[in-house]
């Protein structure tokens, strides 16, 4: 008996269907032939992320289409929290997913010790100077609030450290499937990974969330990954295939699979929620590290063109 996920994937001849080897092989060969060799392959120089030229927009869209991510580099170093939102709209990203540490505009200010307007970060690791292991954003959220894209804009880097590492989640899928198709199937199971409920002073702040690691979007057929390498506050399905898949994937990611870069002022990452990590860092008290983060329920639209720019200009 096939699952709902498998029926949806099969209906569209998906390379992500475990049984569609022909579709997978063709897609795999194309994907690997154009994989980025270094972080330099991701970089697009732009004059102003808030008002992209047609060429700049096309270059960002192209990299997101091929690599699921792009890095922009600009001379715009002013602390403008509207920048990620305006950039996102040009790329077809409109449905911002706000969280309790974001401002009313849905933008999170990532700095040590707090979230929006200095609000306490509740000890959450993004608001510390500690390293963050491999993860995708929103892995603890329900499927109705699936984070499909993100923008991370650097206003001020740390005095030392704070480097980012990136892995296209489609390459992680290829690596795992090539190692064992059975492992991929185990991580596509609807009960593969559970994030336990988070308790607060007033009771349950966030209910437990159970779901797959890899899933196929029923609308556009894209591959989504929901993952964290953390070892606490996570429950993996207790079966041999899942345990082996999780261990293998963690080892592969900690090898040389990632692309590393250090964001400077005016630089940022646009991505279809790829795997990412951050090294530990130390701050200059006079110029503490500050990044703006926007998370979306949309994917980067490769056909958005300049219509997105018109949307925010007219709005």
The 8 nearest C-alpha neighbors of each residue, nearest first, counted from 0:
[[1, 2, 5, 3, 6, 4, 18, 9],
 [2, 0, 5, 6, 3, 4, 9, 7],
 [1, 3, 5, 4, 6, 0, 7, 188],
 [4, 2, 6, 5, 7, 1, 8, 0],
 [5, 3, 7, 2, 6, 8, 215, 214],
 [4, 6, 8, 2, 7, 3, 1, 9],
 [7, 5, 9, 3, 8, 4, 10, 2],
 [8, 6, 4, 10, 5, 9, 217, 3],
 [9, 7, 5, 13, 10, 6, 16, 11],
 [8, 10, 12, 6, 11, 7, 13, 5],
 [11, 9, 7, 8, 12, 6, 13, 5],
 [10, 12, 13, 9, 8, 7, 220, 6],
 [13, 11, 9, 10, 8, 14, 22, 19],
 [12, 14, 15, 8, 11, 16, 9, 22],
 [15, 13, 23, 22, 16, 19, 26, 12],
 [16, 14, 13, 17, 23, 8, 215, 222],
 [15, 17, 19, 18, 13, 8, 14, 9],
 [18, 16, 19, 15, 184, 180, 20, 183],
 [17, 19, 16, 20, 9, 15, 5, 14],
 [20, 18, 16, 21, 22, 17, 14, 23],
 [19, 21, 23, 22, 18, 24, 17, 14],
 [22, 20, 24, 23, 19, 25, 14, 26],
 [23, 21, 14, 25, 20, 24, 19, 26],
 [22, 24, 14, 20, 26, 21, 25, 27],
 [25, 23, 27, 21, 26, 22, 20, 28],
 [24, 26, 28, 22, 27, 23, 21, 29],
 [25, 27, 23, 29, 24, 28, 30, 22],
 [28, 26, 24, 30, 29, 25, 23, 31],
 [27, 29, 31, 25, 30, 26, 32, 24],
 [30, 28, 32, 26, 27, 31, 25, 33],
 [29, 31, 27, 28, 32, 33, 26, 34],
 [30, 32, 34, 28, 33, 29, 27, 170],
 [31, 33, 29, 30, 34, 28, 27, 35],
 [34, 32, 31, 30, 35, 29, 65, 66],
 [33, 35, 31, 32, 30, 36, 66, 65],
 [36, 34, 37, 40, 33, 66, 38, 41],
 [35, 37, 34, 40, 38, 39, 258, 33],
 [38, 36, 39, 35, 40, 258, 41, 259],
 [37, 39, 40, 41, 258, 260, 259, 42],
 [38, 40, 37, 41, 42, 36, 35, 70],
 [41, 39, 38, 35, 37, 42, 36, 62],
 [42, 40, 69, 70, 39, 38, 62, 43],
 [43, 41, 70, 39, 71, 40, 69, 44],
 [42, 44, 71, 70, 72, 45, 59, 41],
 [45, 43, 72, 71, 73, 42, 46, 55],
 [46, 44, 73, 47, 72, 55, 43, 48],
 [45, 47, 73, 74, 48, 44, 51, 75],
 [46, 48, 49, 50, 45, 51, 75, 73],
 [49, 47, 50, 86, 51, 45, 46, 82],
 [48, 50, 86, 85, 47, 82, 51, 83],
 [51, 49, 48, 47, 52, 308, 86, 85],
 [52, 50, 48, 55, 56, 47, 49, 53],
 [51, 53, 55, 54, 56, 50, 45, 305],
 [52, 54, 56, 55, 57, 51, 305, 304],
 [55, 53, 57, 52, 56, 58, 51, 59],
 [56, 54, 58, 52, 57, 53, 51, 45],
 [55, 57, 53, 59, 58, 54, 51, 60],
 [56, 58, 60, 54, 55, 59, 61, 53],
 [59, 57, 61, 55, 56, 60, 54, 62],
 [60, 58, 56, 62, 61, 57, 69, 63],
 [61, 59, 57, 63, 301, 58, 62, 64],
 [60, 62, 58, 64, 59, 63, 57, 65],
 [63, 61, 65, 59, 64, 66, 69, 60],
 [62, 64, 67, 68, 60, 66, 61, 65],
 [63, 65, 61, 62, 67, 66, 60, 301],
 [66, 64, 62, 63, 67, 61, 33, 34],
 [65, 67, 63, 68, 62, 64, 167, 34],
 [68, 66, 63, 271, 270, 64, 65, 167],
 [69, 67, 270, 63, 66, 269, 62, 271],
 [68, 70, 41, 269, 62, 63, 268, 59],
 [71, 69, 42, 268, 41, 267, 43, 269],
 [70, 72, 43, 267, 266, 42, 44, 268],
 [73, 71, 266, 44, 45, 265, 43, 70],
 [72, 74, 265, 45, 75, 46, 266, 44],
 [73, 75, 265, 76, 46, 72, 47, 264],
 [76, 74, 265, 73, 77, 47, 46, 264],
 [75, 77, 265, 264, 74, 154, 78, 73],
 [78, 76, 79, 75, 154, 265, 264, 74],
 [79, 77, 154, 80, 76, 82, 75, 155],
 [78, 80, 81, 82, 77, 76, 154, 83],
 [81, 79, 82, 78, 291, 83, 106, 84],
 [80, 82, 79, 84, 83, 85, 106, 104],
 [81, 83, 85, 80, 84, 79, 49, 86],
 [84, 82, 86, 85, 81, 87, 293, 150],
 [83, 85, 87, 81, 86, 82, 88, 293],
 [86, 84, 82, 88, 49, 87, 83, 81],
 [85, 87, 83, 49, 89, 84, 88, 48],
 [88, 86, 92, 84, 90, 89, 85, 83],
 [87, 89, 92, 307, 91, 85, 90, 86],
 [88, 90, 307, 308, 87, 86, 91, 305],
 [91, 89, 87, 88, 92, 299, 300, 303],
 [90, 92, 300, 88, 303, 89, 299, 307],
 [93, 91, 87, 88, 90, 297, 94, 299],
 [92, 94, 88, 95, 91, 87, 297, 295],
 [95, 93, 295, 296, 92, 297, 96, 294],
 [94, 96, 295, 294, 93, 97, 105, 296],
 [97, 95, 295, 294, 94, 296, 105, 98],
 [96, 98, 105, 101, 95, 99, 106, 294],
 [97, 99, 101, 100, 96, 105, 107, 102],
 [98, 100, 101, 97, 102, 115, 114, 107],
 [101, 99, 114, 115, 98, 107, 102, 120],
 [102, 100, 107, 115, 98, 106, 105, 99],
 [103, 101, 115, 104, 105, 106, 107, 100],
 [102, 104, 105, 101, 106, 97, 115, 107],
 [103, 105, 102, 106, 101, 97, 81, 84],
 [106, 104, 97, 103, 101, 102, 95, 96],
 [105, 107, 293, 101, 104, 102, 292, 291],
 [108, 106, 101, 292, 291, 109, 115, 102],
 [107, 109, 291, 114, 115, 290, 110, 292],
 [108, 110, 290, 289, 126, 291, 107, 114],
 [111, 109, 289, 126, 288, 113, 108, 112],
 [110, 112, 126, 127, 113, 128, 109, 288],
 [113, 111, 126, 120, 119, 127, 110, 114],
 [114, 112, 119, 120, 118, 117, 126, 111],
 [113, 115, 100, 118, 120, 108, 117, 119],
 [114, 116, 101, 102, 100, 118, 117, 108],
 [117, 115, 118, 114, 102, 113, 108, 101],
 [116, 118, 113, 115, 114, 119, 112, 120],
 [119, 117, 113, 114, 115, 116, 120, 100],
 [118, 120, 113, 121, 112, 114, 117, 122],
 [119, 121, 113, 122, 114, 123, 126, 112],
 [120, 122, 119, 123, 113, 126, 112, 118],
 [121, 123, 120, 124, 126, 127, 119, 112],
 [124, 122, 121, 120, 125, 126, 127, 113],
 [123, 125, 127, 126, 122, 129, 131, 128],
 [126, 124, 127, 123, 109, 131, 128, 110],
 [127, 125, 111, 124, 110, 112, 120, 113],
 [128, 126, 111, 124, 129, 125, 112, 123],
 [127, 129, 280, 279, 111, 281, 130, 126],
 [130, 128, 279, 127, 131, 124, 280, 278],
 [129, 131, 279, 278, 277, 132, 128, 280],
 [132, 130, 277, 276, 278, 129, 133, 124],
 [131, 133, 276, 228, 134, 130, 229, 277],
 [134, 132, 276, 275, 228, 227, 274, 131],
 [135, 133, 227, 226, 274, 275, 228, 132],
 [134, 136, 274, 226, 225, 272, 273, 138],
 [135, 137, 138, 146, 272, 134, 225, 294],
 [136, 138, 139, 140, 146, 135, 145, 225],
 [137, 139, 225, 140, 136, 226, 135, 227],
 [140, 138, 137, 194, 208, 141, 207, 193],
 [139, 141, 137, 138, 144, 145, 142, 208],
 [142, 140, 143, 144, 208, 145, 139, 209],
 [141, 143, 145, 144, 140, 210, 146, 208],
 [142, 144, 141, 145, 140, 296, 146, 96],
 [145, 143, 142, 141, 140, 146, 296, 96],
 [144, 146, 142, 143, 296, 147, 141, 140],
 [147, 145, 296, 295, 137, 148, 144, 136],
 [146, 148, 296, 298, 272, 297, 271, 295],
 [149, 147, 271, 272, 295, 298, 270, 146],
 [148, 150, 294, 270, 293, 272, 295, 269],
 [149, 151, 269, 293, 268, 292, 152, 83],
 [150, 152, 292, 268, 267, 291, 293, 149],
 [153, 151, 267, 291, 290, 266, 150, 292],
 [154, 152, 290, 264, 266, 155, 267, 265],
 [153, 155, 264, 290, 289, 78, 265, 76],
 [154, 156, 288, 289, 264, 153, 157, 290],
 [157, 155, 288, 263, 153, 158, 289, 264],
 [158, 156, 288, 282, 159, 281, 161, 287],
 [157, 159, 282, 283, 281, 156, 160, 280],
 [160, 158, 157, 281, 280, 161, 282, 156],
 [161, 159, 280, 162, 279, 278, 157, 281],
 [160, 162, 280, 278, 279, 277, 157, 163],
 [163, 161, 261, 278, 160, 277, 260, 164],
 [162, 164, 277, 260, 259, 276, 261, 161],
 [163, 165, 259, 276, 258, 275, 257, 277],
 [164, 166, 275, 258, 257, 274, 259, 276],
 [167, 165, 257, 274, 168, 273, 275, 258],
 [166, 168, 273, 169, 170, 67, 274, 66],
 [169, 167, 171, 273, 170, 274, 166, 172],
 [168, 170, 172, 171, 167, 173, 222, 67],
 [171, 169, 173, 172, 168, 167, 174, 166],
 [172, 170, 168, 174, 169, 173, 175, 167],
 [171, 173, 169, 175, 170, 174, 176, 168],
 [174, 172, 170, 176, 171, 175, 177, 169],
 [173, 175, 171, 177, 172, 176, 170, 178],
 [174, 176, 178, 172, 177, 173, 179, 171],
 [177, 175, 180, 179, 173, 178, 183, 174],
 [178, 176, 174, 175, 179, 173, 180, 172],
 [177, 179, 175, 176, 174, 180, 182, 173],
 [178, 180, 176, 181, 182, 177, 175, 183],
 [181, 179, 176, 183, 182, 184, 177, 17],
 [180, 182, 184, 179, 183, 185, 240, 176],
 [183, 181, 244, 185, 179, 180, 184, 240],
 [182, 184, 180, 186, 185, 181, 176, 187],
 [185, 183, 187, 181, 182, 186, 180, 188],
 [184, 186, 182, 183, 188, 187, 241, 240],
 [185, 187, 183, 212, 188, 184, 191, 211],
 [188, 186, 211, 213, 184, 185, 212, 214],
 [187, 189, 191, 211, 185, 186, 190, 184],
 [190, 188, 211, 210, 191, 187, 209, 192],
 [189, 191, 210, 188, 209, 192, 211, 236],
 [190, 192, 236, 211, 188, 186, 189, 235],
 [193, 191, 235, 210, 209, 190, 234, 211],
 [194, 192, 209, 234, 208, 233, 195, 235],
 [193, 195, 233, 208, 207, 139, 232, 234],
 [196, 194, 207, 232, 193, 233, 197, 208],
 [197, 195, 207, 206, 205, 198, 194, 203],
 [198, 196, 205, 204, 203, 195, 206, 199],
 [197, 199, 203, 204, 202, 196, 200, 205],
 [200, 198, 202, 201, 204, 203, 197, 205],
 [199, 201, 202, 198, 203, 204, 197, 121],
 [200, 202, 199, 203, 204, 198, 197, 205],
 [203, 201, 199, 198, 200, 204, 197, 205],
 [202, 204, 198, 205, 199, 197, 206, 196],
 [205, 203, 198, 197, 199, 202, 206, 196],
 [204, 206, 197, 196, 203, 207, 198, 195],
 [207, 205, 196, 208, 203, 197, 204, 195],
 [206, 208, 196, 195, 194, 205, 209, 193],
 [209, 207, 194, 193, 139, 141, 206, 195],
 [210, 208, 193, 192, 190, 194, 207, 189],
 [209, 211, 189, 190, 192, 191, 193, 208],
 [212, 210, 189, 187, 191, 188, 213, 186],
 [211, 213, 225, 186, 224, 226, 187, 214],
 [214, 212, 224, 187, 211, 223, 186, 225],
 [213, 215, 223, 222, 187, 211, 224, 216],
 [216, 214, 222, 220, 221, 217, 223, 8],
 [215, 217, 220, 221, 218, 219, 222, 214],
 [216, 218, 220, 215, 219, 7, 8, 4],
 [219, 217, 216, 220, 221, 215, 7, 11],
 [218, 220, 221, 216, 217, 215, 222, 11],
 [219, 221, 216, 215, 217, 218, 222, 13],
 [222, 220, 216, 219, 215, 223, 217, 218],
 [223, 221, 215, 214, 216, 220, 224, 213],
 [222, 224, 214, 213, 215, 221, 225, 216],
 [225, 223, 213, 212, 226, 168, 214, 222],
 [226, 224, 212, 138, 135, 213, 223, 211],
 [227, 225, 134, 135, 138, 212, 224, 228],
 [226, 228, 134, 229, 133, 135, 138, 225],
 [229, 227, 133, 132, 134, 230, 226, 249],
 [228, 230, 227, 231, 132, 233, 232, 133],
 [231, 229, 233, 228, 232, 227, 234, 235],
 [230, 232, 233, 229, 234, 228, 194, 195],
 [233, 231, 195, 194, 230, 234, 229, 196],
 [232, 234, 194, 231, 193, 195, 230, 235],
 [235, 233, 193, 192, 194, 236, 232, 195],
 [236, 234, 192, 191, 237, 193, 233, 241],
 [237, 235, 191, 238, 192, 241, 190, 234],
 [236, 238, 235, 239, 242, 241, 234, 191],
 [237, 239, 241, 240, 236, 242, 235, 243],
 [240, 238, 242, 241, 243, 237, 244, 236],
 [241, 239, 243, 242, 182, 238, 244, 185],
 [242, 240, 244, 185, 243, 239, 238, 245],
 [241, 243, 239, 245, 244, 240, 246, 238],
 [244, 242, 246, 240, 241, 245, 247, 239],
 [245, 243, 182, 241, 247, 242, 246, 248],
 [244, 246, 248, 242, 243, 247, 241, 249],
 [245, 247, 243, 249, 244, 248, 242, 250],
 [248, 246, 244, 250, 249, 245, 243, 251],
 [247, 249, 251, 245, 250, 246, 244, 252],
 [250, 248, 252, 246, 251, 247, 245, 253],
 [249, 251, 253, 247, 248, 252, 246, 254],
 [252, 250, 248, 254, 253, 249, 247, 256],
 [253, 251, 249, 254, 250, 256, 248, 257],
 [252, 254, 250, 251, 249, 255, 256, 257],
 [253, 255, 251, 252, 256, 250, 257, 249],
 [254, 256, 257, 253, 252, 251, 258, 259],
 [257, 255, 252, 254, 166, 251, 258, 253],
 [258, 256, 166, 165, 255, 164, 259, 252],
 [257, 259, 165, 164, 38, 37, 166, 260],
 [260, 258, 164, 163, 257, 38, 165, 162],
 [261, 259, 163, 162, 38, 262, 164, 258],
 [260, 262, 162, 163, 263, 259, 161, 160],
 [261, 263, 266, 153, 260, 267, 156, 264],
 [262, 264, 266, 156, 265, 153, 261, 155],
 [265, 263, 154, 153, 155, 76, 266, 156],
 [264, 266, 76, 73, 75, 74, 153, 72],
 [267, 265, 72, 71, 263, 264, 153, 262],
 [266, 268, 152, 151, 71, 70, 153, 262],
 [267, 269, 70, 151, 150, 69, 270, 71],
 [270, 268, 150, 69, 68, 149, 70, 267],
 [271, 269, 68, 272, 148, 149, 67, 273],
 [270, 272, 148, 67, 147, 273, 298, 68],
 [273, 271, 148, 270, 147, 149, 135, 136],
 [272, 274, 167, 168, 271, 166, 135, 270],
 [275, 273, 135, 166, 134, 165, 168, 133],
 [274, 276, 165, 133, 164, 134, 273, 166],
 [275, 277, 133, 164, 132, 131, 163, 134],
 [278, 276, 163, 131, 130, 162, 161, 164],
 [277, 279, 130, 161, 162, 160, 131, 280],
 [280, 278, 130, 129, 161, 128, 160, 277],
 [281, 279, 160, 161, 128, 159, 157, 278],
 [280, 282, 159, 158, 157, 160, 128, 283],
 [283, 281, 158, 157, 287, 284, 288, 280],
 [282, 284, 286, 287, 285, 158, 157, 281],
 [285, 283, 287, 286, 282, 288, 158, 281],
 [284, 286, 283, 287, 282, 288, 158, 157],
 [285, 287, 283, 284, 288, 155, 282, 157],
 [288, 286, 282, 283, 284, 285, 157, 289],
 [287, 289, 157, 156, 155, 110, 282, 286],
 [290, 288, 155, 110, 154, 109, 287, 153],
 [289, 291, 153, 109, 152, 154, 108, 292],
 [292, 290, 108, 152, 107, 151, 109, 106],
 [291, 293, 151, 107, 150, 106, 152, 290],
 [292, 294, 150, 106, 149, 83, 107, 151],
 [295, 293, 149, 96, 95, 148, 146, 150],
 [294, 296, 95, 148, 297, 96, 94, 146],
 [295, 297, 146, 147, 94, 145, 95, 96],
 [298, 296, 295, 147, 92, 148, 94, 299],
 [299, 297, 148, 147, 271, 300, 92, 296],
 [298, 300, 90, 91, 92, 301, 271, 297],
 [299, 301, 91, 303, 302, 90, 298, 60],
 [300, 302, 60, 303, 299, 64, 61, 90],
 [303, 301, 300, 304, 60, 91, 90, 299],
 [304, 302, 300, 91, 301, 90, 306, 307],
 [305, 303, 306, 302, 307, 56, 89, 57],
 [304, 306, 308, 307, 89, 309, 303, 53],
 [307, 305, 309, 308, 304, 303, 310, 89],
 [308, 306, 89, 310, 88, 305, 309, 91],
 [307, 309, 89, 305, 310, 306, 311, 312],
 [308, 310, 312, 306, 307, 311, 313, 305],
 [311, 309, 307, 308, 313, 312, 314, 306],
 [310, 312, 314, 313, 309, 308, 85, 88],
 [311, 313, 309, 314, 310, 308, 307, 85],
 [314, 312, 310, 311, 309, 308, 307, 306],
 [313, 311, 312, 310, 309, 308, 307, 85]]
